[in-house]
Amino acid sequence: MEPLNTGVIGFDEMLKGGIPKEHIVAVLGSPGTGKSTFTLQFIYAGLLKGENCVYLSLEESEDTIVKTASIFGWDLKPYITNKKLVLIRLSTMNIKAAATWVENDLPRLFKSFNVKRLVIDPITLYEMLYESEPLRREHLFNFAEKIREHGITVIMTSETNNINPYNSKMRRIEHSRDIKPYSITKNGIVVHPEAEVFS
């Protein structure tokens, strides 16, 4: 399985190179744990490699995303100007219209833009639209299939399941299963694989 680097020091080391290329990965955590920072770091790592990237947000405006990235020294503006990065904010005021756009128009963007990395921050669009778990899973599955057709590597963020916050692990690649501490620094997230967590 070919790894794709996330740009997160220590984390890629634990995964022996990064997340599986062309896979869909969920980043789970409670508010303030660095989910959005992680996704921006992932996008910026792709831009540095010359990859076309799309950042889809339900909460933050393009200006806010650019400003947040700049805090860590990641200047997104040149990539937006050069059409290497597309930032999209979906309106939560009209959820059905947003979902229709994601399922119909976004795949067309994948093809025309040759997208390599996609972030959806957060994936709560489907939770807001479909109350039924089976229906939600069906639509997510169909969307995932469209993503796979275009060979895109995806990171989606979601809130932690408070009942069992550690129930999700990386599949299909050999990796460390130890829980490790991390820091959110001025240069982004840094994982400390040599350190231990004590409860």
Salt bridges, closest charged atoms under 4 A:
GLU2 OE2 - LYS21 NZ 3.73
GLU51 OE2 - LYS49 NZ 3.75
GLU51 OE1 - ARG117 NE 2.56
ASP63 OD2 - LYS67 NZ 3.14
GLU103 OE2 - HIS139 ND1 2.96
ASP105 OD1 - ARG108 NH2 2.29
GLU133 OE1 - ARG136 NH1 2.79
GLU133 OE2 - ARG137 NE 3.05
GLU145 OE2 - ARG148 NH1 3.00
GLU159 OE2 - LYS35 NZ 3.74
GLU174 OE2 - LYS16 NZ 3.13
GLU196 OE2 - LYS180 NZ 3.22
